[in-house]
């Protein structure tokens, strides 16, 4: 999107769109690129769907279930996550689940959603792939009508079930390829490197599907290299451990591969100790195309707006950072070029409206018009990035 005119903000402190000392990210258009639809299954809906479908659950109340949301690592979360998914049995269930999420997303300023779903679990419960995809498609169509949302579906392979099971799913999904946006790789990462899934990813590309993969959440930086080189992943989901490998950081920065960060998830699953210790600010400073997403928000303490709020409160995220992250999400999406241009225009207009003298005190913000492909923030400065990546204001 070179040549787009936008407001570059030189931040000496804070600036527009502020509420109680923090920028209200909900007023800025954005895309959510890392969202597992089953991870939006709130405890109340678990019990409602269990009653509707006659599924016996092992918890006595909403409160008991919610009280279990304290996880030691990714696997301890997955064990509970897969138990909860047992209540999803019909096309209507998937419609209701996704409709609830899209409403929350729209309230958070999300204008485009690319949603993961895990069909291997549901197929094991007797749900057909057609009902899963149909229910989610219906919800997305309703969200477009109600909220103007766009988006698509990313079918995910459970890496711990192995490449043979993934290949079987790809065979089953091939007739639906025209209704899917892409494929992804998720579930337990450690001990399940990306490379064995290369043939399945090649098949997906041959069907015209985009490719993404979870890598570097709990697994090492080597898994990120493999996702890029062996799978041909166009985006890396999480990618936390890229910071352990300077050569990888350089590659990701130069190629502008989008990283779909999930800060609250990383804290809840103990991939990082706290938001204050989260590498996302350092990733931004290195010029990486990182984004903010909610992953499995029903389990991890909040949706995308809550992630932005927490990062500002605890990780020192600046106003310029918030704009950059929103911009990265739009540019990193698989939305059609005209839709990306529309959303980037909305973002530019929102920033231009708020970064003005009557909205912020002159000593706290200066706005200059620039021609660039991203916002200059206080985390992207000449002493923090190579000269060819500095935006001239």
C-alpha positions in Angstrom: 0.0 0.0 0.0 2.8 2.4 -0.7 1.7 5.9 -1.6 -1.2 5.9 1.0 -1.4 9.3 2.7 -1.7 9.1 6.4 -1.0 10.9 9.6 2.4 10.3 11.1 2.3 10.9 14.8 5.4 12.0 16.7 4.4 11.0 20.2 5.9 13.0 23.1 3.4 11.5 25.4 -0.2 10.6 24.6 -2.7 11.7 22.0 -6.2 11.5 20.6 -8.9 8.8 20.9 -8.3 8.8 24.7 -10.5 7.5 27.4 -9.3 7.3 31.1 -5.7 7.9 30.0 -5.7 5.2 27.3 -6.4 5.2 23.6 -9.7 3.6 22.8 -8.7 1.1 20.2 -12.3 0.2 19.6 -12.8 3.5 17.6 -10.1 2.3 15.1 -10.9 -0.2 12.3 -8.9 -3.3 12.4 -8.8 -7.0 11.3 -8.7 -10.0 13.6 -6.5 -12.7 12.1 -6.0 -15.1 14.9 -9.3 -16.3 16.4 -10.4 -19.8 17.0 -14.2 -19.8 16.8 -14.4 -22.7 19.3 -12.4 -20.5 21.7 -15.2 -18.0 21.8 -17.5 -20.6 23.5 -18.4 -18.8 26.7 -19.4 -21.0 29.8 -23.0 -19.8 29.6 -23.2 -21.0 26.0 -21.6 -24.3 26.9 -24.4 -25.1 29.2 -27.1 -23.7 26.9 -25.9 -25.9 24.0 -25.5 -28.9 26.3 -29.1 -28.6 27.3 -30.2 -28.1 23.7 -28.3 -31.1 22.4 -28.6 -33.5 25.3 -24.9 -33.5 25.9 -23.8 -34.4 29.5 -21.0 -32.1 30.7 -18.7 -32.8 33.7 -19.3 -29.4 35.4 -22.1 -28.6 37.7 -22.3 -24.9 37.0 -21.1 -22.0 34.9 -19.1 -20.8 37.9 -17.4 -24.2 38.3 -16.4 -24.3 34.7 -15.1 -20.7 34.7 -13.1 -21.5 37.9 -11.1 -24.0 35.9 -9.7 -21.3 33.6 -6.2 -21.3 35.2 -3.8 -23.1 32.9 -0.2 -24.3 33.4 0.6 -24.5 29.7 -0.9 -25.0 26.3 -1.8 -28.6 26.8 -3.7 -28.0 30.1 -5.8 -25.5 28.2 -6.4 -27.9 25.2 -7.6 -30.6 27.5 -10.5 -28.3 28.7 -11.0 -26.7 25.3 -11.7 -30.1 23.6 -14.1 -31.1 26.4 -16.1 -27.9 25.9 -16.3 -28.4 22.1 -18.4 -31.6 22.6 -21.5 -29.4 22.9 -21.3 -28.2 19.3 -23.4 -30.6 17.3 -25.5 -28.8 14.7 -25.3 -26.2 12.0 -27.4 -23.9 14.2 -24.8 -24.3 17.1 -22.0 -23.0 14.8 -24.2 -20.2 13.6 -25.0 -19.1 17.2 -21.4 -19.4 18.3 -20.1 -17.3 15.5 -22.9 -14.8 15.6 -22.1 -14.1 19.3 -18.4 -13.6 18.4 -19.0 -11.3 15.4 -21.2 -9.1 17.6 -18.4 -8.7 20.2 -15.8 -8.2 17.4 -17.8 -5.4 15.8 -18.1 -3.6 19.1 -14.3 -3.8 19.3 -13.9 -2.1 16.0 -13.1 -5.3 14.0 -14.1 -4.8 10.4 -12.6 -8.0 8.9 -12.3 -11.4 10.6 -10.4 -14.5 9.4 -11.7 -17.3 11.6 -10.0 -20.6 12.5 -12.1 -23.7 13.0 -11.0 -27.3 14.1 -13.2 -29.7 12.1 -11.3 -32.9 13.2 -12.7 -32.7 16.7 -16.3 -32.1 15.4 -16.1 -34.8 12.8 -15.3 -37.2 15.7 -18.6 -36.1 17.3 -20.6 -36.9 14.2 -20.9 -33.4 12.9 -20.6 -33.1 9.1 -18.1 -30.7 7.5 -20.9 -29.2 5.5 -22.8 -28.3 8.7 -19.7 -26.8 10.3 -18.9 -24.6 7.3 -22.5 -23.8 6.5 -23.2 -22.6 10.0 -20.1 -20.4 10.1 -20.8 -19.1 6.6 -24.4 -18.2 7.6 -23.1 -16.3 10.6 -20.6 -14.4 8.5 -23.3 -13.4 6.0 -25.5 -12.2 8.9 -22.6 -10.2 10.4 -21.9 -8.6 7.1 -25.6 -7.5 6.9 -25.7 -6.4 10.6 -22.2 -4.9 11.0 -20.6 -4.6 7.6 -18.0 -7.2 8.6 -16.1 -9.2 6.0 -14.0 -12.2 6.4 -13.4 -15.9 5.8 -12.8 -19.3 7.2 -9.4 -21.0 7.8 -9.6 -24.8 8.2 -7.1 -25.9 10.8 -5.2 -29.2 11.1 -4.5 -30.5 14.6 -0.8 -31.1 14.4 -0.8 -33.6 17.3 -3.1 -35.9 15.2 -0.3 -36.1 12.6 0.1 -35.4 8.9 -1.8 -38.5 7.7 -4.9 -37.4 9.5 -4.4 -33.9 8.0 -4.2 -35.4 4.6 -7.5 -37.2 5.2 -9.1 -34.0 6.2 -7.7 -32.2 3.2 -9.3 -34.9 1.0 -12.6 -34.3 2.7 -12.3 -30.6 2.5 -11.3 -30.4 -1.2 -14.9 -30.0 -2.5 -15.4 -27.1 -0.1 -12.2 -25.3 -1.1 -14.1 -22.5 -2.9 -15.8 -21.7 0.4 -12.6 -21.5 2.4 -10.0 -18.8 2.8 -7.1 -21.0 3.8 -5.7 -23.7 6.0 -3.8 -23.5 9.2 -1.9 -25.7 11.7 -2.7 -25.5 15.4 -3.0 -27.5 18.7 -0.1 -28.9 20.8 3.1 -27.5 19.3 6.1 -28.9 21.2 7.2 -32.2 19.6 5.1 -31.6 16.4 7.2 -29.6 14.0 5.7 -28.2 10.8 7.8 -30.0 8.2 5.8 -33.3 8.0 2.8 -31.3 7.0 4.4 -30.0 3.8 2.6 -32.2 1.4 -0.8 -31.3 2.8 0.1 -27.6 2.5 1.2 -28.1 -1.1 -2.2 -29.7 -1.8 -4.0 -26.7 -0.2 -2.0 -24.3 -2.3 -2.9 -26.3 -5.4 -6.6 -25.8 -4.5 -6.0 -22.0 -4.3 -6.0 -21.7 -0.5 -4.0 -19.4 1.6 -1.6 -21.0 4.1 -0.8 -20.0 7.7 0.6 -21.9 10.7 1.0 -21.7 14.4 4.7 -21.6 15.2 7.0 -20.2 17.9 4.3 -20.1 20.6 5.9 -22.7 22.8 8.0 -24.2 20.1 11.5 -22.8 19.1 12.4 -20.3 16.5 13.3 -23.3 14.3 9.6 -24.1 13.9 9.1 -20.6 12.5 11.8 -21.1 9.9 10.2 -24.5 9.0 6.7 -22.9 8.7 8.1 -20.4 6.3 10.4 -22.7 4.3 8.7 -26.1 4.5 5.1 -25.1 4.6 5.3 -21.9 2.6 3.2 -20.2 5.3 2.1 -16.7 4.3 1.5 -15.7 8.0 2.9 -17.0 11.2 0.5 -17.4 14.1 2.1 -16.3 17.4 5.7 -16.3 16.4 6.9 -15.3 19.9 10.2 -17.1 19.7 11.3 -15.3 16.6 13.0 -12.8 19.1 15.4 -15.6 20.0 17.0 -15.6 16.5 18.3 -12.3 15.2 18.6 -13.7 11.6 15.0 -14.7 11.7 13.9 -11.3 13.0 15.8 -9.7 10.1 14.1 -12.1 7.6 10.6 -11.4 9.0 11.2 -7.7 9.0 12.5 -7.5 5.5 9.8 -9.7 4.1 7.0 -8.2 6.1 5.6 -11.5 7.1 2.6 -10.9 9.4 2.8 -12.3 12.9 -0.5 -12.8 14.6 0.2 -12.0 18.3 -2.1 -12.9 21.1 -0.9 -11.2 24.3 -3.5 -12.2 26.9 -3.3 -15.8 25.6 0.4 -15.8 26.0 0.2 -14.7 29.6 -2.7 -17.2 30.5 -0.7 -20.1 29.0 2.5 -19.0 30.6 4.4 -18.5 27.4 5.4 -15.2 28.9 5.4 -14.2 32.6 3.4 -11.0 32.2 2.3 -8.4 29.7 5.1 -6.1 31.0 7.5 -8.8 29.8 5.8 -9.5 26.5 8.1 -9.1 23.5 5.4 -7.4 21.3 6.8 -3.9 21.9 10.3 -5.1 21.0 8.9 -6.8 17.9 7.3 -3.5 16.8 10.6 -1.7 17.5 12.4 -4.2 15.2 10.0 -3.4 12.4 8.1 -6.7 12.5 4.5 -6.8 11.1 3.0 -7.9 14.3 -0.7 -7.7 15.1 -2.9 -8.1 18.2 -5.6 -10.8 18.3 -7.6 -12.6 21.0 -6.9 -16.3 20.1 -9.4 -18.1 22.4 -11.0 -15.1 24.2 -13.6 -17.0 26.3 -10.7 -18.7 28.1 -8.0 -16.1 28.2 -9.6 -13.0 29.7 -10.9 -10.9 26.9 -11.5 -10.1 23.2 -9.3 -8.0 21.0 -10.3 -4.7 22.6 -9.4 -6.1 26.0 -6.0 -7.1 24.6 -5.3 -3.6 23.4 -6.5 -2.2 26.8 -4.2 -4.5 28.7 -1.2 -3.8 26.5 -1.6 -0.1 27.0 -2.0 -0.4 30.8 0.7 -3.0 31.4 3.2 -3.0 28.5 3.5 0.7 27.8 1.9 0.5 24.3 1.7 4.0 22.9 -1.0 5.6 20.7 1.2 5.4 17.7 1.7 1.7 18.4 -2.0 1.1 18.5 -2.4 2.7 15.1 0.5 0.7 13.7 -1.0 -2.6 15.0 -4.4 -1.8 13.5 -2.7 -1.0 10.2 -0.6 -4.1 10.3 -3.7 -6.2 10.8 -5.4 -4.8 7.7 -2.4 -5.1 5.5 -1.7 -8.6 6.8 -5.2 -9.9 6.0 -6.2 -11.9 3.0 -9.0 -9.4 2.2 -9.2 -8.3 -1.4 -7.0 -5.3 -2.3 -10.1 -3.0 -2.6 -11.3 -4.1 0.8 -7.9 -3.4 2.3 -7.8 0.0 0.7 -11.3 0.8 2.1 -10.3 -0.2 5.6 -6.9 1.6 5.4 -8.8 4.7 4.3 -11.1 4.4 7.3 -8.1 4.1 9.6 -6.4 7.2 8.1 -9.6 9.2 8.4 -10.1 8.1 12.1 -6.5 9.1 12.9 -6.7 12.4 11.0 -10.0 13.3 12.8 -8.6 12.7 16.3 -5.0 13.9 15.9 -5.9 17.6 15.7 -5.2 20.5 18.0 -8.8 20.6 19.3 -8.7 16.9 20.2 -5.2 16.9 21.8 -3.0 19.6 23.4 -0.3 20.9 21.1 2.5 19.9 23.3 1.4 16.3 23.3 1.0 15.6 19.6 2.3 16.8 16.3 0.7 15.7 13.0 2.3 15.8 9.6 1.1 14.4 6.4 3.4 11.8 4.9 3.5 9.3 2.1 4.3 6.0 3.6 3.0 2.4 4.1 2.8 2.6 7.8 2.5 4.9 10.8 5.7 6.3 12.5 5.4 5.8 16.2 7.7 6.3 19.2 8.7 2.7 19.0 10.0 2.9 15.4 12.8 5.5 15.5 16.1 5.9 13.6 18.1 4.4 16.4 15.9 1.3 16.6 15.6 0.3 12.9 17.9 0.2 9.9 18.0 3.5 8.0 16.1 2.1 5.0 13.1 1.3 7.2 12.8 4.8 8.8 9.8 6.8 7.7 10.8 10.4 6.8 8.4 12.9 8.3 
